[in-house]
Amino acid sequence: MNVFINKIVEQLEIENADSLNSDTIFRELEGWSSLSVMELIALYDDEFDKQIGDTEISKCKTIGDLYNLATE
């Protein structure tokens, strides 16, 4: 999970990542924007060889939910 969180931090350019965990609501993060969805889609493709779309991301609420998408 820590590796995944680090990838999210890097992708979304989050400065204060120390408090992030699986229960963090990612849409409330300072770096979150509509562009973030596209960045996450690219992250899943590049890092996890997973093809997901915005529909799957829209069903997620927490970083843990996003992690589950990567590991399914």
C-alpha positions in Angstrom: 0.0 0.0 0.0 2.9 2.4 0.8 4.3 2.0 -2.7 0.9 2.8 -4.2 0.4 5.9 -2.0 3.9 7.1 -3.0 2.9 6.7 -6.7 -0.3 8.7 -6.0 1.7 11.4 -4.2 4.2 11.6 -7.1 1.5 11.6 -9.8 -0.7 14.3 -8.2 2.3 16.3 -6.9 1.0 16.3 -3.3 3.3 18.1 -0.9 2.2 17.0 2.5 1.8 13.2 2.1 2.7 12.2 5.6 -0.9 11.9 6.8 -2.1 9.9 3.8 -3.4 6.4 4.4 -5.9 3.9 2.9 -8.9 5.8 4.5 -7.9 9.2 3.0 -10.7 10.6 0.7 -8.6 11.4 -2.4 -11.0 14.0 -3.8 -10.3 16.2 -0.8 -6.6 16.3 -1.4 -5.1 19.6 -2.3 -3.7 18.4 -5.6 -6.9 16.8 -6.8 -8.5 18.2 -10.0 -10.3 17.0 -13.0 -7.0 16.4 -14.7 -6.1 14.0 -11.8 -8.5 11.4 -13.3 -6.5 11.3 -16.5 -3.3 11.1 -14.5 -4.6 8.2 -12.5 -5.7 6.4 -15.7 -2.1 6.8 -17.0 -0.7 5.6 -13.7 -2.8 2.4 -13.7 -1.7 1.8 -17.3 2.0 2.5 -16.9 2.6 1.1 -13.4 0.1 -1.7 -13.0 -0.7 -2.6 -16.6 -4.4 -2.1 -15.9 -6.9 -0.5 -18.2 -9.4 1.5 -16.2 -11.6 4.4 -17.1 -13.1 7.4 -15.3 -16.2 5.3 -14.5 -14.1 3.0 -12.2 -12.4 6.0 -10.6 -15.7 7.7 -10.0 -16.9 4.7 -7.9 -13.9 5.1 -5.6 -13.9 7.2 -2.5 -10.7 6.5 -0.7 -7.1 5.8 -1.5 -7.8 2.2 -0.4 -10.5 2.0 -3.0 -8.0 3.2 -5.7 -5.5 0.6 -4.4 -8.1 -2.2 -4.8 -8.6 -1.2 -8.4 -4.8 -1.7 -9.0 -4.7 -5.1 -7.3 -7.8 -6.7 -8.6 
